[in-house]
Amino acid sequence: MTEKTIKELAVDLTVEITNICDAIKGRSVFVNQLLRSCSSIGANSYEAKYAQSKADFVHKFRNCT
């Protein structure tokens, strides 16, 4: 079995969370926040990938957790 990349894991997580959120009725404010926070993983990892230095990379990824 091969290890998945961060991009693949982020896509898998977003798909799973989207499916869960689709099944939730009501509480739309919480569901919307969950969807936004989950989908931001891709943007954060993209930004970290193009960091200007190793320290910048670590700083950007530290903010993802």
PDB file of N, CA, C, O and CB in Angstrom:
ATOM      1  N   MET A   1       0.840  -1.178   0.000  1.00  0.00           N
ATOM      2  CA  MET A   1       0.000   0.000   0.000  1.00  0.00           C
ATOM      3  C   MET A   1       0.891   1.249   0.000  1.00  0.00           C
ATOM      4  O   MET A   1       1.837   1.344   0.781  1.00  0.00           O
ATOM      5  CB  MET A   1      -0.959  -0.006   1.223  1.00  0.00           C
ATOM      6  N   THR A   2       0.584   2.185  -0.867  1.00  0.00           N
ATOM      7  CA  THR A   2       1.369   3.404  -0.923  1.00  0.00           C
ATOM      8  C   THR A   2       0.761   4.463  -0.019  1.00  0.00           C
ATOM      9  O   THR A   2      -0.446   4.480   0.223  1.00  0.00           O
ATOM     10  CB  THR A   2       1.468   3.917  -2.360  1.00  0.00           C
ATOM     11  N   GLU A   3       1.607   5.331   0.467  1.00  0.00           N
ATOM     12  CA  GLU A   3       1.134   6.422   1.312  1.00  0.00           C
ATOM     13  C   GLU A   3       0.533   7.512   0.442  1.00  0.00           C
ATOM     14  O   GLU A   3       1.041   7.809  -0.639  1.00  0.00           O
ATOM     15  CB  GLU A   3       2.281   6.989   2.181  1.00  0.00           C
ATOM     16  N   LYS A   4      -0.533   8.094   0.912  1.00  0.00           N
ATOM     17  CA  LYS A   4      -1.193   9.167   0.177  1.00  0.00           C
ATOM     18  C   LYS A   4      -0.490  10.485   0.440  1.00  0.00           C
ATOM     19  O   LYS A   4       0.085  10.706   1.506  1.00  0.00           O
ATOM     20  CB  LYS A   4      -2.678   9.264   0.563  1.00  0.00           C
ATOM     21  N   THR A   5      -0.550  11.353  -0.556  1.00  0.00           N
ATOM     22  CA  THR A   5       0.014  12.689  -0.398  1.00  0.00           C
ATOM     23  C   THR A   5      -0.950  13.545   0.421  1.00  0.00           C
ATOM     24  O   THR A   5      -2.105  13.170   0.628  1.00  0.00           O
ATOM     25  CB  THR A   5       0.295  13.344  -1.784  1.00  0.00           C
ATOM     26  N   ILE A   6      -0.475  14.673   0.875  1.00  0.00           N
ATOM     27  CA  ILE A   6      -1.322  15.595   1.631  1.00  0.00           C
ATOM     28  C   ILE A   6      -2.506  16.033   0.769  1.00  0.00           C
ATOM     29  O   ILE A   6      -3.626  16.161   1.262  1.00  0.00           O
ATOM     30  CB  ILE A   6      -0.507  16.829   2.107  1.00  0.00           C
ATOM     31  N   LYS A   7      -2.256  16.257  -0.502  1.00  0.00           N
ATOM     32  CA  LYS A   7      -3.336  16.669  -1.407  1.00  0.00           C
ATOM     33  C   LYS A   7      -4.415  15.589  -1.478  1.00  0.00           C
ATOM     34  O   LYS A   7      -5.605  15.897  -1.398  1.00  0.00           O
ATOM     35  CB  LYS A   7      -2.779  16.961  -2.822  1.00  0.00           C
ATOM     36  N   GLU A   8      -4.011  14.332  -1.627  1.00  0.00           N
ATOM     37  CA  GLU A   8      -4.982  13.232  -1.696  1.00  0.00           C
ATOM     38  C   GLU A   8      -5.752  13.094  -0.385  1.00  0.00           C
ATOM     39  O   GLU A   8      -6.962  12.870  -0.394  1.00  0.00           O
ATOM     40  CB  GLU A   8      -4.270  11.908  -2.028  1.00  0.00           C
ATOM     41  N   LEU A   9      -5.054  13.226   0.733  1.00  0.00           N
ATOM     42  CA  LEU A   9      -5.717  13.147   2.037  1.00  0.00           C
ATOM     43  C   LEU A   9      -6.699  14.302   2.228  1.00  0.00           C
ATOM     44  O   LEU A   9      -7.786  14.110   2.772  1.00  0.00           O
ATOM     45  CB  LEU A   9      -4.676  13.150   3.165  1.00  0.00           C
ATOM     46  N   ALA A  10      -6.320  15.493   1.785  1.00  0.00           N
ATOM     47  CA  ALA A  10      -7.199  16.660   1.909  1.00  0.00           C
ATOM     48  C   ALA A  10      -8.463  16.470   1.068  1.00  0.00           C
ATOM     49  O   ALA A  10      -9.562  16.801   1.511  1.00  0.00           O
ATOM     50  CB  ALA A  10      -6.456  17.949   1.478  1.00  0.00           C
ATOM     51  N   VAL A  11      -8.304  15.941  -0.131  1.00  0.00           N
ATOM     52  CA  VAL A  11      -9.469  15.693  -0.988  1.00  0.00           C
ATOM     53  C   VAL A  11     -10.370  14.636  -0.359  1.00  0.00           C
ATOM     54  O   VAL A  11     -11.590  14.799  -0.325  1.00  0.00           O
ATOM     55  CB  VAL A  11      -9.025  15.247  -2.402  1.00  0.00           C
ATOM     56  N   ASP A  12      -9.776  13.560   0.136  1.00  0.00           N
ATOM     57  CA  ASP A  12     -10.564  12.504   0.786  1.00  0.00           C
ATOM     58  C   ASP A  12     -11.337  13.055   1.982  1.00  0.00           C
ATOM     59  O   ASP A  12     -12.518  12.755   2.155  1.00  0.00           O
ATOM     60  CB  ASP A  12      -9.648  11.349   1.238  1.00  0.00           C
ATOM     61  N   LEU A  13     -10.675  13.852   2.798  1.00  0.00           N
ATOM     62  CA  LEU A  13     -11.326  14.441   3.971  1.00  0.00           C
ATOM     63  C   LEU A  13     -12.467  15.361   3.561  1.00  0.00           C
ATOM     64  O   LEU A  13     -13.547  15.320   4.151  1.00  0.00           O
ATOM     65  CB  LEU A  13     -10.310  15.213   4.815  1.00  0.00           C
ATOM     66  N   THR A  14     -12.229  16.186   2.559  1.00  0.00           N
ATOM     67  CA  THR A  14     -13.262  17.111   2.100  1.00  0.00           C
ATOM     68  C   THR A  14     -14.479  16.362   1.573  1.00  0.00           C
ATOM     69  O   THR A  14     -15.614  16.761   1.834  1.00  0.00           O
ATOM     70  CB  THR A  14     -12.706  18.033   1.018  1.00  0.00           C
ATOM     71  N   VAL A  15     -14.255  15.292   0.842  1.00  0.00           N
ATOM     72  CA  VAL A  15     -15.370  14.481   0.328  1.00  0.00           C
ATOM     73  C   VAL A  15     -16.153  13.863   1.480  1.00  0.00           C
ATOM     74  O   VAL A  15     -17.383  13.902   1.488  1.00  0.00           O
ATOM     75  CB  VAL A  15     -14.850  13.369  -0.619  1.00  0.00           C
ATOM     76  N   GLU A  16     -15.445  13.296   2.451  1.00  0.00           N
ATOM     77  CA  GLU A  16     -16.120  12.678   3.593  1.00  0.00           C
ATOM     78  C   GLU A  16     -16.921  13.702   4.402  1.00  0.00           C
ATOM     79  O   GLU A  16     -18.075  13.456   4.754  1.00  0.00           O
ATOM     80  CB  GLU A  16     -15.097  11.990   4.494  1.00  0.00           C
ATOM     81  N   ILE A  17     -16.314  14.832   4.689  1.00  0.00           N
ATOM     82  CA  ILE A  17     -17.000  15.870   5.471  1.00  0.00           C
ATOM     83  C   ILE A  17     -18.207  16.410   4.701  1.00  0.00           C
ATOM     84  O   ILE A  17     -19.256  16.666   5.292  1.00  0.00           O
ATOM     85  CB  ILE A  17     -16.026  17.024   5.816  1.00  0.00           C
ATOM     86  N   THR A  18     -18.060  16.583   3.389  1.00  0.00           N
ATOM     87  CA  THR A  18     -19.179  17.045   2.572  1.00  0.00           C
ATOM     88  C   THR A  18     -20.334  16.063   2.628  1.00  0.00           C
ATOM     89  O   THR A  18     -21.491  16.471   2.738  1.00  0.00           O
ATOM     90  CB  THR A  18     -18.738  17.253   1.127  1.00  0.00           C
ATOM     91  N   ASN A  19     -20.036  14.774   2.553  1.00  0.00           N
ATOM     92  CA  ASN A  19     -21.083  13.749   2.651  1.00  0.00           C
ATOM     93  C   ASN A  19     -21.778  13.791   4.011  1.00  0.00           C
ATOM     94  O   ASN A  19     -23.000  13.672   4.096  1.00  0.00           O
ATOM     95  CB  ASN A  19     -20.488  12.353   2.411  1.00  0.00           C
ATOM     96  N   ILE A  20     -21.000  13.958   5.057  1.00  0.00           N
ATOM     97  CA  ILE A  20     -21.571  14.045   6.404  1.00  0.00           C
ATOM     98  C   ILE A  20     -22.453  15.282   6.528  1.00  0.00           C
ATOM     99  O   ILE A  20     -23.561  15.213   7.060  1.00  0.00           O
ATOM    100  CB  ILE A  20     -20.454  14.077   7.469  1.00  0.00           C
ATOM    101  N   CYS A  21     -21.955  16.411   6.034  1.00  0.00           N
ATOM    102  CA  CYS A  21     -22.715  17.659   6.133  1.00  0.00           C
ATOM    103  C   CYS A  21     -24.011  17.599   5.328  1.00  0.00           C
ATOM    104  O   CYS A  21     -25.019  18.182   5.727  1.00  0.00           O
ATOM    105  CB  CYS A  21     -21.865  18.832   5.657  1.00  0.00           C
ATOM    106  N   ASP A  22     -23.987  16.898   4.199  1.00  0.00           N
ATOM    107  CA  ASP A  22     -25.201  16.739   3.401  1.00  0.00           C
ATOM    108  C   ASP A  22     -26.268  15.976   4.166  1.00  0.00           C
ATOM    109  O   ASP A  22     -27.462  16.193   3.956  1.00  0.00           O
ATOM    110  CB  ASP A  22     -24.887  16.024   2.094  1.00  0.00           C
ATOM    111  N   ALA A  23     -25.845  15.082   5.054  1.00  0.00           N
ATOM    112  CA  ALA A  23     -26.790  14.263   5.817  1.00  0.00           C
ATOM    113  C   ALA A  23     -27.329  14.975   7.056  1.00  0.00           C
ATOM    114  O   ALA A  23     -28.320  14.536   7.639  1.00  0.00           O
ATOM    115  CB  ALA A  23     -26.126  12.970   6.230  1.00  0.00           C
ATOM    116  N   ILE A  24     -26.684  16.073   7.463  1.00  0.00           N
ATOM    117  CA  ILE A  24     -27.104  16.796   8.664  1.00  0.00           C
ATOM    118  C   ILE A  24     -28.240  17.747   8.314  1.00  0.00           C
ATOM    119  O   ILE A  24     -28.145  18.533   7.371  1.00  0.00           O
ATOM    120  CB  ILE A  24     -25.917  17.573   9.289  1.00  0.00           C
ATOM    121  N   LYS A  25     -29.292  17.662   9.074  1.00  0.00           N
ATOM    122  CA  LYS A  25     -30.423  18.559   8.873  1.00  0.00           C
ATOM    123  C   LYS A  25     -30.385  19.639   9.950  1.00  0.00           C
ATOM    124  O   LYS A  25     -30.160  19.340  11.123  1.00  0.00           O
ATOM    125  CB  LYS A  25     -31.777  17.779   8.908  1.00  0.00           C
ATOM    126  N   GLY A  26     -30.602  20.884   9.556  1.00  0.00           N
ATOM    127  CA  GLY A  26     -30.581  21.976  10.524  1.00  0.00           C
ATOM    128  C   GLY A  26     -29.165  22.390  10.881  1.00  0.00           C
ATOM    129  O   GLY A  26     -28.196  21.903  10.299  1.00  0.00           O
ATOM    130  N   ARG A  27     -29.058  23.300  11.847  1.00  0.00           N
ATOM    131  CA  ARG A  27     -27.768  23.808  12.322  1.00  0.00           C
ATOM    132  C   ARG A  27     -26.879  24.270  11.176  1.00  0.00           C
ATOM    133  O   ARG A  27     -25.688  23.961  11.149  1.00  0.00           O
ATOM    134  CB  ARG A  27     -27.049  22.739  13.127  1.00  0.00           C
ATOM    135  N   SER A  28     -27.441  24.994  10.250  1.00  0.00           N
ATOM    136  CA  SER A  28     -26.712  25.372   9.044  1.00  0.00           C
ATOM    137  C   SER A  28     -25.464  26.210   9.322  1.00  0.00           C
ATOM    138  O   SER A  28     -24.497  26.123   8.565  1.00  0.00           O
ATOM    139  CB  SER A  28     -27.621  26.129   8.128  1.00  0.00           C
ATOM    140  N   VAL A  29     -25.459  27.011  10.376  1.00  0.00           N
ATOM    141  CA  VAL A  29     -24.284  27.827  10.690  1.00  0.00           C
ATOM    142  C   VAL A  29     -23.090  26.923  11.003  1.00  0.00           C
ATOM    143  O   VAL A  29     -21.979  27.180  10.538  1.00  0.00           O
ATOM    144  CB  VAL A  29     -24.576  28.775  11.884  1.00  0.00           C
ATOM    145  N   PHE A  30     -23.312  25.878  11.781  1.00  0.00           N
ATOM    146  CA  PHE A  30     -22.233  24.954  12.142  1.00  0.00           C
ATOM    147  C   PHE A  30     -21.783  24.128  10.948  1.00  0.00           C
ATOM    148  O   PHE A  30     -20.590  23.892  10.757  1.00  0.00           O
ATOM    149  CB  PHE A  30     -22.679  24.031  13.271  1.00  0.00           C
ATOM    150  N   VAL A  31     -22.740  23.693  10.153  1.00  0.00           N
ATOM    151  CA  VAL A  31     -22.411  22.900   8.967  1.00  0.00           C
ATOM    152  C   VAL A  31     -21.598  23.738   7.987  1.00  0.00           C
ATOM    153  O   VAL A  31     -20.606  23.261   7.436  1.00  0.00           O
ATOM    154  CB  VAL A  31     -23.695  22.372   8.286  1.00  0.00           C
ATOM    155  N   ASN A  32     -22.009  24.969   7.771  1.00  0.00           N
ATOM    156  CA  ASN A  32     -21.264  25.843   6.854  1.00  0.00           C
ATOM    157  C   ASN A  32     -19.847  26.098   7.350  1.00  0.00           C
ATOM    158  O   ASN A  32     -18.909  26.109   6.553  1.00  0.00           O
ATOM    159  CB  ASN A  32     -21.996  27.175   6.678  1.00  0.00           C
ATOM    160  N   GLN A  33     -19.679  26.300   8.643  1.00  0.00           N
ATOM    161  CA  GLN A  33     -18.345  26.522   9.194  1.00  0.00           C
ATOM    162  C   GLN A  33     -17.477  25.274   9.030  1.00  0.00           C
ATOM    163  O   GLN A  33     -16.294  25.380   8.708  1.00  0.00           O
ATOM    164  CB  GLN A  33     -18.436  26.917  10.678  1.00  0.00           C
ATOM    165  N   LEU A  34     -18.053  24.108   9.248  1.00  0.00           N
ATOM    166  CA  LEU A  34     -17.312  22.858   9.074  1.00  0.00           C
ATOM    167  C   LEU A  34     -16.862  22.695   7.628  1.00  0.00           C
ATOM    168  O   LEU A  34     -15.718  22.320   7.369  1.00  0.00           O
ATOM    169  CB  LEU A  34     -18.171  21.658   9.500  1.00  0.00           C
ATOM    170  N   LEU A  35     -17.755  22.975   6.691  1.00  0.00           N
ATOM    171  CA  LEU A  35     -17.391  22.872   5.276  1.00  0.00           C
ATOM    172  C   LEU A  35     -16.282  23.850   4.904  1.00  0.00           C
ATOM    173  O   LEU A  35     -15.346  23.487   4.192  1.00  0.00           O
ATOM    174  CB  LEU A  35     -18.614  23.119   4.400  1.00  0.00           C
ATOM    175  N   ARG A  36     -16.383  25.088   5.382  1.00  0.00           N
ATOM    176  CA  ARG A  36     -15.358  26.092   5.077  1.00  0.00           C
ATOM    177  C   ARG A  36     -14.004  25.705   5.658  1.00  0.00           C
ATOM    178  O   ARG A  36     -12.980  25.810   4.984  1.00  0.00           O
ATOM    179  CB  ARG A  36     -15.778  27.459   5.612  1.00  0.00           C
ATOM    180  N   SER A  37     -14.004  25.260   6.902  1.00  0.00           N
ATOM    181  CA  SER A  37     -12.729  24.927   7.541  1.00  0.00           C
ATOM    182  C   SER A  37     -12.101  23.693   6.907  1.00  0.00           C
ATOM    183  O   SER A  37     -10.878  23.611   6.785  1.00  0.00           O
ATOM    184  CB  SER A  37     -12.926  24.701   9.042  1.00  0.00           C
ATOM    185  N   CYS A  38     -12.913  22.752   6.510  1.00  0.00           N
ATOM    186  CA  CYS A  38     -12.385  21.540   5.882  1.00  0.00           C
ATOM    187  C   CYS A  38     -11.800  21.847   4.509  1.00  0.00           C
ATOM    188  O   CYS A  38     -10.728  21.351   4.162  1.00  0.00           O
ATOM    189  CB  CYS A  38     -13.484  20.478   5.760  1.00  0.00           C
ATOM    190  N   SER A  39     -12.492  22.651   3.741  1.00  0.00           N
ATOM    191  CA  SER A  39     -12.008  22.949   2.392  1.00  0.00           C
ATOM    192  C   SER A  39     -10.801  23.882   2.394  1.00  0.00           C
ATOM    193  O   SER A  39     -10.120  23.993   1.374  1.00  0.00           O
ATOM    194  CB  SER A  39     -13.120  23.562   1.570  1.00  0.00           C
ATOM    195  N   SER A  40     -10.520  24.550   3.494  1.00  0.00           N
ATOM    196  CA  SER A  40      -9.358  25.440   3.538  1.00  0.00           C
ATOM    197  C   SER A  40      -8.044  24.671   3.659  1.00  0.00           C
ATOM    198  O   SER A  40      -6.973  25.254   3.485  1.00  0.00           O
ATOM    199  CB  SER A  40      -9.490  26.409   4.701  1.00  0.00           C
ATOM    200  N   ILE A  41      -8.108  23.388   3.951  1.00  0.00           N
ATOM    201  CA  ILE A  41      -6.886  22.577   4.055  1.00  0.00           C
ATOM    202  C   ILE A  41      -6.107  22.627   2.746  1.00  0.00           C
ATOM    203  O   ILE A  41      -4.885  22.775   2.745  1.00  0.00           O
ATOM    204  CB  ILE A  41      -7.230  21.109   4.418  1.00  0.00           C
ATOM    205  N   GLY A  42      -6.821  22.502   1.638  1.00  0.00           N
ATOM    206  CA  GLY A  42      -6.165  22.536   0.332  1.00  0.00           C
ATOM    207  C   GLY A  42      -5.464  23.855   0.079  1.00  0.00           C
ATOM    208  O   GLY A  42      -4.339  23.879  -0.421  1.00  0.00           O
ATOM    209  N   ALA A  43      -6.117  24.948   0.421  1.00  0.00           N
ATOM    210  CA  ALA A  43      -5.514  26.265   0.227  1.00  0.00           C
ATOM    211  C   ALA A  43      -4.287  26.436   1.117  1.00  0.00           C
ATOM    212  O   ALA A  43      -3.274  26.984   0.680  1.00  0.00           O
ATOM    213  CB  ALA A  43      -6.537  27.372   0.517  1.00  0.00           C
ATOM    214  N   ASN A  44      -4.371  25.977   2.346  1.00  0.00           N
ATOM    215  CA  ASN A  44      -3.231  26.106   3.269  1.00  0.00           C
ATOM    216  C   ASN A  44      -2.050  25.264   2.818  1.00  0.00           C
ATOM    217  O   ASN A  44      -0.910  25.720   2.895  1.00  0.00           O
ATOM    218  CB  ASN A  44      -3.640  25.700   4.685  1.00  0.00           C
ATOM    219  N   SER A  45      -2.294  24.045   2.349  1.00  0.00           N
ATOM    220  CA  SER A  45      -1.187  23.193   1.905  1.00  0.00           C
ATOM    221  C   SER A  45      -0.565  23.741   0.621  1.00  0.00           C
ATOM    222  O   SER A  45       0.647  23.644   0.431  1.00  0.00           O
ATOM    223  CB  SER A  45      -1.673  21.747   1.686  1.00  0.00           C
ATOM    224  N   TYR A  46      -1.388  24.316  -0.261  1.00  0.00           N
ATOM    225  CA  TYR A  46      -0.865  24.931  -1.487  1.00  0.00           C
ATOM    226  C   TYR A  46       0.045  26.110  -1.137  1.00  0.00           C
ATOM    227  O   TYR A  46       1.129  26.264  -1.701  1.00  0.00           O
ATOM    228  CB  TYR A  46      -2.027  25.401  -2.406  1.00  0.00           C
ATOM    229  N   GLU A  47      -0.412  26.928  -0.206  1.00  0.00           N
ATOM    230  CA  GLU A  47       0.381  28.088   0.214  1.00  0.00           C
ATOM    231  C   GLU A  47       1.695  27.644   0.852  1.00  0.00           C
ATOM    232  O   GLU A  47       2.743  28.236   0.595  1.00  0.00           O
ATOM    233  CB  GLU A  47      -0.420  28.960   1.200  1.00  0.00           C
ATOM    234  N   ALA A  48       1.641  26.615   1.675  1.00  0.00           N
ATOM    235  CA  ALA A  48       2.847  26.129   2.337  1.00  0.00           C
ATOM    236  C   ALA A  48       3.830  25.513   1.345  1.00  0.00           C
ATOM    237  O   ALA A  48       5.044  25.603   1.525  1.00  0.00           O
ATOM    238  CB  ALA A  48       2.483  25.110   3.405  1.00  0.00           C
ATOM    239  N   LYS A  49       3.298  24.891   0.303  1.00  0.00           N
ATOM    240  CA  LYS A  49       4.162  24.262  -0.707  1.00  0.00           C
ATOM    241  C   LYS A  49       5.062  25.303  -1.375  1.00  0.00           C
ATOM    242  O   LYS A  49       6.201  25.005  -1.733  1.00  0.00           O
ATOM    243  CB  LYS A  49       3.310  23.536  -1.773  1.00  0.00           C
ATOM    244  N   TYR A  50       4.556  26.503  -1.538  1.00  0.00           N
ATOM    245  CA  TYR A  50       5.318  27.548  -2.207  1.00  0.00           C
ATOM    246  C   TYR A  50       5.935  28.540  -1.225  1.00  0.00           C
ATOM    247  O   TYR A  50       6.099  29.719  -1.536  1.00  0.00           O
ATOM    248  CB  TYR A  50       4.434  28.281  -3.183  1.00  0.00           C
ATOM    249  N   ALA A  51       6.269  28.050  -0.052  1.00  0.00           N
ATOM    250  CA  ALA A  51       6.922  28.890   0.951  1.00  0.00           C
ATOM    251  C   ALA A  51       8.298  29.314   0.441  1.00  0.00           C
ATOM    252  O   ALA A  51       8.901  28.628  -0.385  1.00  0.00           O
ATOM    253  CB  ALA A  51       7.046  28.139   2.309  1.00  0.00           C
ATOM    254  N   GLN A  52       8.780  30.432   0.932  1.00  0.00           N
ATOM    255  CA  GLN A  52      10.042  30.976   0.460  1.00  0.00           C
ATOM    256  C   GLN A  52      11.261  30.353   1.134  1.00  0.00           C
ATOM    257  O   GLN A  52      12.370  30.443   0.606  1.00  0.00           O
ATOM    258  CB  GLN A  52      10.057  32.452   0.672  1.00  0.00           C
ATOM    259  N   SER A  53      11.071  29.726   2.288  1.00  0.00           N
ATOM    260  CA  SER A  53      12.184  29.091   2.984  1.00  0.00           C
ATOM    261  C   SER A  53      11.641  27.937   3.823  1.00  0.00           C
ATOM    262  O   SER A  53      10.428  27.777   3.962  1.00  0.00           O
ATOM    263  CB  SER A  53      12.952  30.118   3.875  1.00  0.00           C
ATOM    264  N   LYS A  54      12.537  27.146   4.373  1.00  0.00           N
ATOM    265  CA  LYS A  54      12.112  26.048   5.229  1.00  0.00           C
ATOM    266  C   LYS A  54      11.375  26.587   6.466  1.00  0.00           C
ATOM    267  O   LYS A  54      10.364  26.022   6.883  1.00  0.00           O
ATOM    268  CB  LYS A  54      13.329  25.194   5.650  1.00  0.00           C
ATOM    269  N   ALA A  55      11.880  27.666   7.039  1.00  0.00           N
ATOM    270  CA  ALA A  55      11.232  28.259   8.213  1.00  0.00           C
ATOM    271  C   ALA A  55       9.830  28.765   7.854  1.00  0.00           C
ATOM    272  O   ALA A  55       8.894  28.618   8.640  1.00  0.00           O
ATOM    273  CB  ALA A  55      12.092  29.416   8.782  1.00  0.00           C
ATOM    274  N   ASP A  56       9.691  29.356   6.674  1.00  0.00           N
ATOM    275  CA  ASP A  56       8.390  29.838   6.213  1.00  0.00           C
ATOM    276  C   ASP A  56       7.430  28.662   6.019  1.00  0.00           C
ATOM    277  O   ASP A  56       6.257  28.746   6.381  1.00  0.00           O
ATOM    278  CB  ASP A  56       8.541  30.636   4.894  1.00  0.00           C
ATOM    279  N   PHE A  57       7.935  27.567   5.447  1.00  0.00           N
ATOM    280  CA  PHE A  57       7.136  26.349   5.256  1.00  0.00           C
ATOM    281  C   PHE A  57       6.625  25.821   6.598  1.00  0.00           C
ATOM    282  O   PHE A  57       5.438  25.528   6.741  1.00  0.00           O
ATOM    283  CB  PHE A  57       7.970  25.262   4.538  1.00  0.00           C
ATOM    284  N   VAL A  58       7.507  25.702   7.562  1.00  0.00           N
ATOM    285  CA  VAL A  58       7.132  25.197   8.886  1.00  0.00           C
ATOM    286  C   VAL A  58       6.102  26.124   9.530  1.00  0.00           C
ATOM    287  O   VAL A  58       5.119  25.663  10.111  1.00  0.00           O
ATOM    288  CB  VAL A  58       8.380  25.063   9.795  1.00  0.00           C
ATOM    289  N   HIS A  59       6.331  27.410   9.424  1.00  0.00           N
ATOM    290  CA  HIS A  59       5.396  28.379   9.995  1.00  0.00           C
ATOM    291  C   HIS A  59       4.011  28.239   9.372  1.00  0.00           C
ATOM    292  O   HIS A  59       3.009  28.255  10.087  1.00  0.00           O
ATOM    293  CB  HIS A  59       5.919  29.806   9.796  1.00  0.00           C
ATOM    294  N   LYS A  60       3.943  28.102   8.062  1.00  0.00           N
ATOM    295  CA  LYS A  60       2.650  28.006   7.379  1.00  0.00           C
ATOM    296  C   LYS A  60       1.943  26.701   7.717  1.00  0.00           C
ATOM    297  O   LYS A  60       0.727  26.695   7.910  1.00  0.00           O
ATOM    298  CB  LYS A  60       2.836  28.122   5.866  1.00  0.00           C
ATOM    299  N   PHE A  61       2.676  25.603   7.791  1.00  0.00           N
ATOM    300  CA  PHE A  61       2.043  24.331   8.125  1.00  0.00           C
ATOM    301  C   PHE A  61       1.641  24.272   9.593  1.00  0.00           C
ATOM    302  O   PHE A  61       0.652  23.626   9.937  1.00  0.00           O
ATOM    303  CB  PHE A  61       2.977  23.178   7.797  1.00  0.00           C
ATOM    304  N   ARG A  62       2.383  24.926  10.443  1.00  0.00           N
ATOM    305  CA  ARG A  62       2.029  24.951  11.865  1.00  0.00           C
ATOM    306  C   ARG A  62       0.674  25.606  12.050  1.00  0.00           C
ATOM    307  O   ARG A  62      -0.076  25.226  12.949  1.00  0.00           O
ATOM    308  CB  ARG A  62       3.100  25.695  12.688  1.00  0.00           C
ATOM    309  N   ASN A  63       0.347  26.581  11.219  1.00  0.00           N
ATOM    310  CA  ASN A  63      -0.942  27.261  11.292  1.00  0.00           C
ATOM    311  C   ASN A  63      -2.084  26.406  10.767  1.00  0.00           C
ATOM    312  O   ASN A  63      -3.248  26.736  10.994  1.00  0.00           O
ATOM    313  CB  ASN A  63      -0.886  28.552  10.523  1.00  0.00           C
ATOM    314  N   CYS A  64      -1.779  25.307  10.065  1.00  0.00           N
ATOM    315  CA  CYS A  64      -2.820  24.429   9.515  1.00  0.00           C
ATOM    316  C   CYS A  64      -3.416  23.520  10.579  1.00  0.00           C
ATOM    317  O   CYS A  64      -4.522  23.011  10.398  1.00  0.00           O
ATOM    318  CB  CYS A  64      -2.253  23.586   8.381  1.00  0.00           C
ATOM    319  N   THR A  65      -2.717  23.308  11.672  1.00  0.00           N
ATOM    320  CA  THR A  65      -3.205  22.353  12.672  1.00  0.00           C
ATOM    321  C   THR A  65      -4.048  23.012  13.716  1.00  0.00           C
ATOM    322  O   THR A  65      -4.534  22.344  14.628  1.00  0.00           O
ATOM    323  CB  THR A  65      -2.060  21.650  13.332  1.00  0.00           C
TER     324      THR A  65
END
